[in-house]
Amino acid sequence: MDGEPVRQYLEADSGRQGITADALADEIGKQIPLRNEIPREEDCATASLFLASDYARAITGAHLDVNGGFFLGR
Protein backbone atom coordinates (compact mmCIF):
# COMPACT_ATOMS: atom_id res chain seq x y z
CA MET A 1 0.00 0.00 0.00
CA ASP A 2 1.27 3.45 -0.82
CA GLY A 3 2.45 5.64 2.01
CA GLU A 4 5.62 7.09 3.44
CA PRO A 5 7.56 3.79 3.78
CA VAL A 6 6.76 2.87 0.16
CA ARG A 7 7.70 6.36 -1.02
CA GLN A 8 11.05 6.06 0.76
CA TYR A 9 11.64 2.68 -0.90
CA LEU A 10 10.72 4.09 -4.31
CA GLU A 11 13.12 7.00 -3.86
CA ALA A 12 15.99 4.70 -2.85
CA ASP A 13 15.38 2.00 -5.46
CA SER A 14 14.67 4.39 -8.32
CA GLY A 15 18.08 5.98 -7.78
CA ARG A 16 19.74 2.58 -8.11
CA GLN A 17 17.79 1.93 -11.32
CA GLY A 18 18.44 5.38 -12.76
CA ILE A 19 14.76 6.32 -13.08
CA THR A 20 12.43 8.60 -11.14
CA ALA A 21 10.39 7.40 -8.17
CA ASP A 22 7.21 8.13 -10.14
CA ALA A 23 8.43 6.03 -13.07
CA LEU A 24 9.18 3.14 -10.72
CA ALA A 25 5.73 3.49 -9.11
CA ASP A 26 4.20 3.38 -12.60
CA GLU A 27 6.14 0.19 -13.41
CA ILE A 28 4.94 -1.45 -10.20
CA GLY A 29 1.40 -0.21 -10.82
CA LYS A 30 1.32 -1.97 -14.20
CA GLN A 31 1.81 -5.29 -12.37
CA ILE A 32 -1.30 -4.79 -10.20
CA PRO A 33 -4.31 -6.50 -11.82
CA LEU A 34 -7.16 -4.25 -10.61
CA ARG A 35 -5.58 -0.85 -11.15
CA ASN A 36 -2.67 0.90 -12.71
CA GLU A 37 -1.44 2.24 -9.36
CA ILE A 38 -0.20 1.09 -5.99
CA PRO A 39 -3.19 0.82 -3.60
CA ARG A 40 -3.48 3.88 -1.37
CA GLU A 41 -3.75 4.08 2.41
CA GLU A 42 -7.35 5.22 1.88
CA ASP A 43 -8.16 1.90 0.21
CA CYS A 44 -7.17 0.02 3.36
CA ALA A 45 -9.00 2.53 5.55
CA THR A 46 -12.27 2.17 3.64
CA ALA A 47 -12.00 -1.63 3.80
CA SER A 48 -11.54 -1.34 7.57
CA LEU A 49 -14.53 0.98 7.83
CA PHE A 50 -16.60 -1.55 5.90
CA LEU A 51 -15.61 -4.33 8.30
CA ALA A 52 -16.46 -2.11 11.27
CA SER A 53 -19.86 -1.19 9.80
CA ASP A 54 -23.23 -2.89 9.93
CA TYR A 55 -22.73 -3.94 6.29
CA ALA A 56 -20.28 -6.56 7.55
CA ARG A 57 -22.42 -7.74 10.47
CA ALA A 58 -22.60 -11.30 9.11
CA ILE A 59 -18.84 -11.61 8.67
CA THR A 60 -17.35 -13.57 11.53
CA GLY A 61 -13.82 -13.92 10.24
CA ALA A 62 -11.99 -13.38 7.01
CA HIS A 63 -8.61 -12.68 5.52
CA LEU A 64 -9.02 -9.49 3.49
CA ASP A 65 -6.29 -8.59 1.01
CA VAL A 66 -6.39 -4.91 0.06
CA ASN A 67 -3.73 -5.13 -2.62
CA GLY A 68 -5.42 -4.84 -6.01
CA GLY A 69 -4.64 -8.49 -6.71
CA PHE A 70 -0.87 -8.15 -6.40
CA PHE A 71 0.93 -10.50 -4.04
CA LEU A 72 4.62 -10.27 -3.17
CA GLY A 73 6.62 -13.43 -3.60
CA ARG A 74 4.82 -14.68 -6.70
ROTI-461127 format. One line per 3 residues: number of its first residue (from 0); their letters; for each residue x negated, z, y negated of N, C-alpha, C, O, CB. Coordinates in steps of 0.001 Angstrom, whole numbers. Glycine has a CB too. Layout:
<zazas>
NUM = a = X/Z/Y/X/Z/Y/X/Z/Y/X/Z/Y/X/Z/Y; ...
</zazas>
This chain:
<zazas>
0 = mdg = -849/0/1157/0/0/0/-900/0/-1226/-1943/652/-1248/968/1213/6; -492/-720/-2217/-1265/-821/-3447/-1266/517/-4162/-326/1301/-4032/-704/-1923/-4362; -2288/766/-4891/-2450/2007/-5643/-3913/2156/-6013/-4715/1259/-5752/-1952/3237/-4826
3 = epv = -4261/3251/-6604/-5622/3443/-7091/-6691/3319/-5998/-7692/2637/-6222/-5731/4790/-7740; -6523/3946/-4825/-7556/3781/-3793/-7748/2321/-3372/-8878/1883/-3158/-7200/4614/-2574; -6662/1576/-3254/-6759/165/-2873/-7433/-625/-3986/-8266/-1492/-3722/-5359/-423/-2564
6 = rqy = -7076/-328/-5220/-7698/-1022/-6357/-9207/-776/-6383/-9980/-1692/-6663/-7062/-559/-7689; -9627/454/-6093/-11053/756/-6057/-11743/-27/-4937/-12844/-546/-5121/-11278/2266/-5870; -11095/-107/-3794/-11641/-900/-2677/-11759/-2365/-3088/-12791/-2995/-2859/-10744/-765/-1410
9 = lea = -10702/-2907/-3694/-10716/-4310/-4091/-11845/-4590/-5077/-12525/-5610/-4974/-9373/-4703/-4703; -12042/-3689/-6029/-13125/-3856/-7002/-14481/-3881/-6297/-15310/-4746/-6579/-13089/-2725/-8052; -14707/-2945/-5389/-15993/-2853/-4698/-16211/-4050/-3773/-17283/-4655/-3789/-16075/-1548/-3897
12 = dsg = -15212/-4394/-2975/-15384/-5462/-1995/-15417/-6837/-2651/-16123/-7730/-2180/-14271/-5411/-968; -14670/-7014/-3721/-14670/-8318/-4387/-16047/-8621/-4973/-16482/-9773/-4979/-13597/-8360/-5496; -16735/-7586/-5467/-18082/-7785/-5980/-19038/-8253/-4897/-19893/-9105/-5139/-18596/-6509/-6600
15 = rqg = -18891/-7695/-3705/-19736/-8112/-2579/-19444/-9559/-2162/-20329/-10277/-1698/-19525/-7169/-1383; -18187/-9966/-2339/-17795/-11319/-1933/-17961/-12343/-3054/-17833/-13547/-2829/-16356/-11317/-1460; -18246/-11856/-4264/-18443/-12760/-5384/-17156/-13355/-5937/-17167/-14448/-6503/-19348/-13856/-4976
18 = ita = -16047/-12640/-5774/-14755/-13077/-6324/-14165/-11936/-7129/-14694/-10824/-7110/-13770/-13524/-5192; -13078/-12197/-7834/-12431/-11139/-8602/-11573/-10269/-7695/-11201/-10680/-6596/-11578/-11735/-9730; -11266/-9074/-8158/-10395/-8175/-7397/-9010/-8799/-7219/-8396/-8653/-6162/-10279/-6803/-8105
21 = dal = -8520/-9489/-8242/-7211/-10138/-8131/-7228/-11250/-7094/-6259/-11427/-6356/-6777/-10698/-9484; -8326/-12003/-7034/-8432/-13066/-6033/-8457/-12487/-4625/-7857/-13047/-3708/-9689/-13912/-6277; -9147/-11370/-4454/-9176/-10718/-3143/-7794/-10186/-2777/-7363/-10314/-1631/-10207/-9574/-3132
24 = ade = -7098/-9591/-3744/-5733/-9108/-3495/-4824/-10262/-3101/-3968/-10106/-2229/-5170/-8392/-4740; -4999/-11422/-3735/-4199/-12598/-3381/-4492/-13048/-1950/-3575/-13404/-1211/-4473/-13751/-4363; -5774/-13033/-1557/-6140/-13412/-189/-5505/-12469/829/-4984/-12914/1852/-7667/-13415/-24
27 = igk = -5549/-11181/553/-4940/-10196/1447/-3428/-10385/1468/-2805/-10321/2528/-5302/-8753/1010; -2840/-10617/304/-1398/-10819/208/-903/-11984/1045/207/-11939/1576/-1011/-11035/-1219; -1711/-13024/1167/-1325/-14196/1967/-1239/-13875/3452/-618/-14622/4208/-2316/-15329/1749
30 = qip = -1851/-12780/3879/-1815/-12374/5286/-602/-11504/5612/-360/-11201/6781/-3085/-11626/5640; 158/-11100/4600/1303/-10202/4788/2555/-11044/5001/2940/-11800/4108/1479/-9241/3563; 3200/-10934/6156/4315/-11817/6503/5509/-11799/5542/6053/-12865/5253/4793/-11462/7845
33 = lrn = 5935/-10656/5043/7161/-10607/4246/6994/-10965/2779/7969/-11332/2123/7739/-9261/4335; 5801/-10867/2260/5583/-11149/847/4203/-11718/641/3362/-11719/1540/5769/-9891/3; 3994/-12197/-553/2675/-12706/-900/1963/-11699/-1804/1288/-12075/-2762/2782/-14091/-1593
36 = eip = 2124/-10415/-1483/1443/-9362/-2241/1313/-8113/-1390/2046/-7923/-420/2200/-9044/-3547; 373/-7271/-1768/202/-5990/-1095/1394/-5116/-1470/1728/-5019/-2651/-1164/-5304/-1487; 2056/-4466/-484/3191/-3597/-822/2794/-2552/-1870/1688/-2012/-1852/3726/-2898/444
39 = ree = 3727/-2290/-2775/3479/-1371/-3882/3871/54/-3513/4605/275/-2550/4243/-1818/-5125; 3383/1005/-4276/3751/2407/-4077/5265/2580/-4176/5846/3415/-3482/3040/3308/-5109; 5896/1795/-5035/7351/1876/-5224/8097/1503/-3951/9179/2028/-3688/7793/961/-6370
42 = dca = 7524/598/-3157/8161/206/-1897/8245/1394/-946/9269/1599/-294/7389/-950/-1235; 7186/2164/-868/7167/3356/-22/8116/4411/-582/8825/5080/170/5734/3925/90; 8126/4554/-1896/9001/5553/-2532/10472/5240/-2281/11255/6144/-1992/8733/5618/-4044
45 = tas = 10856/3972/-2389/12269/3645/-2171/12656/3819/-703/13789/4196/-403/12562/2206/-2623; 11723/3548/213/11996/3796/1635/12198/5291/1870/13077/5687/2635/10836/3259/2524; 11393/6114/1219/11537/7569/1336/12855/8038/756/13519/8907/1322/10381/8280/639
48 = lfl = 13232/7463/-376/14531/7828/-977/15683/7452/-58/16651/8202/68/14711/7140/-2345; 15582/6290/587/16605/5901/1548/16722/6942/2655/17823/7382/2985/16289/4523/2142; 15579/7337/3231/15606/8302/4331/16141/9664/3889/16708/10400/4696/14211/8463/4915
51 = asd = 15964/9993/2630/16460/11266/2111/17921/11184/1670/18523/12201/1325/15601/11718/948; 18488/9988/1679/19855/9798/1191/20885/9911/2312/20537/9989/3490/19983/8443/511; 22143/9917/1929/23232/9933/2893/23308/8630/3702/23897/8613/4783/24549/10176/2176
54 = yar = 22722/7547/3192/22727/6293/3938/21979/6422/5261/22240/5661/6193/22111/5181/3100; 21073/7355/5354/20280/7549/6564/20739/8770/7357/19987/9297/8177/18809/7689/6207; 21951/9214/7119/22416/10471/7742/22459/10410/9269/22408/11452/9923/23796/10819/7223
57 = ait = 22552/9221/9844/22600/9112/11303/21213/8915/11915/21086/8841/13137/23507/7960/11708; 20197/8831/11104/18836/8665/11614/18265/10040/11925/18175/10903/11052/17932/7904/10590; 17886/10228/13167/17348/11535/13568/15839/11515/13745/15208/12568/13842/17998/11991/14854
60 = gah = 15275/10358/13788/13820/10243/13920/13437/8787/14043/14063/8032/14786/13303/11040/15136; 12429/8402/13329/11992/7012/13383/10591/6898/12812/10155/7720/12006/12968/6094/12618; 9910/5873/13243/8608/5516/12675/8885/4341/11752/9274/3269/12214/7521/5155/13801
63 = ldv = 8693/4528/10473/9016/3492/9494/7733/2944/8887/7015/3655/8184/9948/4045/8389; 7452/1678/9165/6288/1010/8587/6712/319/7301/7573/-560/7320/5665/-12/9588; 6121/705/6202/6385/58/4912/5119/-722/4571/4306/-303/3747/6762/1117/3767
66 = ngg = 4980/-1873/5234/3733/-2616/5133/3932/-4128/5055/2960/-4881/5110/2862/-2289/6301; 5161/-4574/4931/5418/-6006/4842/5139/-6776/6116/5119/-8006/6110/4613/-6581/3754; 4920/-6051/7222/4645/-6706/8495/3165/-6878/8785/2797/-7553/9746/5306/-8036/8524
69 = ffl = 2321/-6284/7979/875/-6399/8146/335/-5115/8718/542/-4043/8150/182/-6730/6814; -361/-5210/9844/-931/-4036/10495/-2442/-4184/10556/-2951/-5232/10955/-339/-3843/11916; -3150/-3157/10169/-4616/-3170/10268/-5020/-3084/11729/-4327/-2462/12534/-5247/-1999/9458
72 = gr = -6100/-3687/12062/-6618/-3595/13426/-6079/-4657/14363/-6349/-4622/15564/-6309/-2258/13985; -5325/-5594/13830/-4820/-6697/14675/-5881/-7702/14925/-5642/-8695/15613/-3624/-7376/14042
</zazas>
